[in-house]
Amino acid sequence: MLPLLCNRRRLVTAGVAAIVACIGFAAPAPAAARISDPGRPAGAARRWSLVRGSDGHVAVVRGDAVAGPQVSDPAVLSVETDVAEHSLAGAGENDPMRAQQWALDRASFESAWSTTRGAGVIVAVVDTGVDAAHEDLGSVVLPGIDYIDPSRDGRFDPAGHGTHVAGIIAARVNNGRGIAGAAPDVRILPVRVLDATGSGVSSNVAAGIIWAADHGARVINVSLGGGPSSGVQIAIRYALTKNAVVVAAAGNNGASGNTPVYPAAYPEAIAVGAYDQNLAKAAFSNSAAYVDISAPGNEILSTWSTSAHSYAVASGTSMATPYAAAEAALVTATNPKLSAGSVTSIMEATARDAGAPGNDPDFGHGQINPLAAVVAATPRIAGYGTQGRGYWVVGRKGSVRAYGAVGLYGDARMLSGVAAGGSAAIVASARTATGRGYWLAAASGAVYAFGDARFYGGMNGGPLNSPIVGMSGTPSGRGYILLGGDGGIFTFGDAKFHGSTGGMRLNARVLDLAMTRSGNGYWFVAADGGVFSFGDARFHGSTGNMRLSAPVMSMASAADGRGYWLVASDGGIFAFGVPFQGSMPSIRGLPGFYPWTLRMRAVTSGNGYLLLGADGSVTAFGTARYFGSAADGAIDLMLAR
């Protein structure tokens, strides 16, 4: 049995603050005294079993009789004694409404709403009940079930915890009241398994999970925990067969021994850790190998059940879990055909890496990334995780937008200290070999990794004679090259140095580069169209001795190395050893967006290319496909292979 980390909570009722005791959230009494068991005295010890019927349905059977001859029956899946369960909230303080919902500012829920707000998805809240009379929930809450008081239907919450969880997920938006839920168009299915003190037992939790899966829940939020229970684990497995994702709180023992908390510690559940306003692991959040993902969990404002107008701020992995549940709901709403396993995979694959590189015990796969998850789940790119046609446009402030069959893994807007101008400005990018991640590079030579991209080093703080202007990843995806404006080359990871113009006097500034398919050579181009080749990159010609009507801005090479294209700022194309597929010489720069054409990237076949305008526009030529354009300024284009 684990103590609940909640000593007091400041509530806001009709705009008036009042400090109240955290009802029933003192150190809980023994489990048998804390549960009201329908049909049995409250203090009676209880054994229970999980039994599979002839129709395949799984049910909780309570009573000592199951410990007899039935144990050998293959239909009896588990026999055990109830273990204590309790909600996993922490201490809380009062704050205003949406303006203080830092979690929505840090996680991209509102950006994902342009695709879906979760309509059509039912999220079960297995908890202390949900107050259906609350002004910010109302019709959101469906009739559910109450295992504490069978005369009720779950739409009653004497503790407040379940109402807080439900508000994080589904509080209405634009209704002039309270807060905004992370998935505001979902419906909440209340499953009450904890009493007024926030305590309960495992048999009710197992029964509640099964009931929710049987009654249409695609996501089941379990912001509670206790000791191991094979019956609860089997119940989760049953829910997965019903295509329901089970999201569970990882536990609040981070500062007191990291005692494992179940059901989060079971591999079948998505275990959710908590991070704070600084995107750092919350001190209370468990650090463990079973943590799958992390979400905002510190000082979270949400609905409360003291009255129809009550709100409170609470901390705990209980609060992080509903944010992850909301992301799962948005993914499911985007593509209802996804299996529970696919939803989990998308959430993990699109999470922003945090802490130690890769999967780590503090953040798991990383911090939730709702927009990227929704993009990945979109049916038009149901082949998520495979190579496909598409591209990313990098904005002038380091934003990244994904088009076509590519995922979105984060951008510089999630990083502190990255400015729109100066040495901190993002100026270049490169994708990984898998297409499941990318790097962004700043003018200072700082490098930021997203998705499956690994950080191999950067020049931030090191001596530079000229700012960084270009970047290219190696064919293996295990390294990259940075290009300076003077033609200086800086290699990291498995990238190899083959030469540079860093010590030469050039007629024009260097602007872009391309790497050979082998990774053993590269070209780069200057504004006068001069091309410099190194390693196994062959020289095919240049415009270095020509008089140009507009400066050259970028280059792209054929995959087989037989040639390359140059593009000028007016959209004029120069082809050397490769076919000309079209140009935009009549396009003139617009005020504030000069030069017009910034980058060009070629498709693998060599029979087409894309041009990126400084306003974010993308134009396709030859066999290259157009998937969309950004509406604001851009600095780079990454093309999937």
C-alpha positions, 0 to 999 in steps of 0.5 A: 500500500502506498500513501497518497501525496496530497496534503491539501488543495486550494479550490476555486469556487465561483471565483472565490478561493478557499483552502480546504482539507484534501478530503479523505486523502490522509494516510489510508486505513487498511484496504478492507476498511476502505472499501464498500463491497456490494453484498459484503460487510465493509471490513470483510476480507475478500478473495476473487478470481478472474474467470473466462466464460464459454463465450470468451468474456472475462469476468470478476468472480468474488468469494472464497469459493473460487479458492477451491476445486475451481482453481484447476479449471482452465477457465479460472485465469487468476485467484488472489486476495484483493490488494490496495489501490489508490489514486496517484495525485500529489499536492496542489495550489490554486491558479486562474483558468486557461492562462495557467494551463501551462501543459497546453502551452507546452504540449501541442494539443491545440495545434492538433485540434485543426485535425481532430478534437477527439469526437467519436471516442469514449475515454473511460476514467477508472477512478473515484467517479466523475461529477457530471453536474460540473459546469465544464463537463455536463453532457460530456459524461456518459452513464457509467458504473459504480462499484462502490455504491451500486445504486449509482452510475459513476456520475458521482465523485465525493473525492474529486480526483476522478473529476480532476482527471476527466477535466484534464481530458475533456473539459469543454472549450469556448464555453465561457467557463473554467478550463480547456480539456486536451481532447475536448470532444471526447465522451467520458465513461465514469467507472467508480472503483475508489471511495471518498478517500481515494482508496479501493481494491484490485478486484474492482479495478479489474472489473472496471477495466473489463466493463469499460472495454465492453462498453465502448471505451477506446481509451481507459485512464487508470490514474491509480496504483498499488501492488501487483495483481495478476487479475488486473493484468489479465483484465488489461490484456482483455481490454487490448483484445477489445482494441482499448488502450490502457494508460496508467500512472507510473507512480509518485515514489521518485523521491522515496525509493521508486517503488514499482506501481501497478498496473503501470508496471505491467508491459500491457499498459502505457505507463506515464511519468510526469514532467514539470513546467520546465520540461524536467522530470517531476521530482515525485515521478517514478524513474523506472524501466517500465515508464513508457512516456511522460506528460505534464503532471506538476501543478495541473489545473482542472475541474473539481467536485466540491461544486459545479463551479469548483476547480483545483490544481493538483500534482502527480502522475495521476495528472500526467496520465489523462494527458497521455490518454487525451493524446491516445484519444486524438490518435484514435479519432484521427484513424479509428481503424488503428489497433491499440498496439498501433496507437501505442507505437505511434505515441512512443515513436512521435514522443520528443526525446528528453533526458538521456538519449533514447528510451530512459527511465525518467521519460520513457520514449519521451514527452508526449507530442500530440500534433506529431502523433495525429499527423502520424496517425492520419489515414493518408499516411497509414504507412507510418514508419516506412519510407514514403514521399513527402517533405518537411518545411523548416520555418524561419523561427525553427518551426517544422511542418510535415507534408505527405507521408512523413511524421512530425517529431518536434521543432525549435519552438520547443527549445529554450533560447533558440531565437528567430535571429542572430547566431541562435537562429535555425538556418539548416536541417537534415533528415535521418536515413529512416525518415523518422527524425531530423536535425536542425542546425543554428547559425552558431553551429548548434545542432538539435536532434528530433525523432530517431536522430542522434546528437553527434556534436555541434560547433556551438561555442566553438570558433567559426570564421563564418556562420553555418549555412547548410547541413547534410546527413550521412547515408547511414544516418549516423552522422552529419556535415555542417557547412560554413558560409566560407566553405568550411566543413565540420564533420560529426559522427561517421561523416568524413572530411574530404576537403573545404574552402575554409582557407581560400578567398572566394568570389561569393559566399557559399550557401548549400551542399549535397552529399554523394550516395556513398557518403564519401564526397560532397559538393557545395555551391556559392552565390555566383554558381561556383561548384566545389567538389570533394571526395568521390563527388565529380565536377560536372560544371558551374556558372562561376564564369557566367553573368547571372541575373540573380544569385544562386541559392541552392543545389541538389544532386542526382542520387547516382552522382551523374550530375546536379542542379543549381537554382537561382533566387529568381527560380532559374534552374541550371542543370549539369549532367541531369535533365532540366524539368522546369523553372520559375524565372518570371517569379519576382521576390516579394517585399520582406521575402527576398530572395524568393527561392531558397532551396531545391531538393531532388527526388531519388529518381533524378527526374524531378525536384522541389523548389522552396520559396522564402514565403514557405511555398513549395513548387514541384517539377517533373515527377516530384509531388506537391503535398502542401505549403507553409503559410509563413517564412521558410529557411529549409526543405527536407525531402523524404526518400 
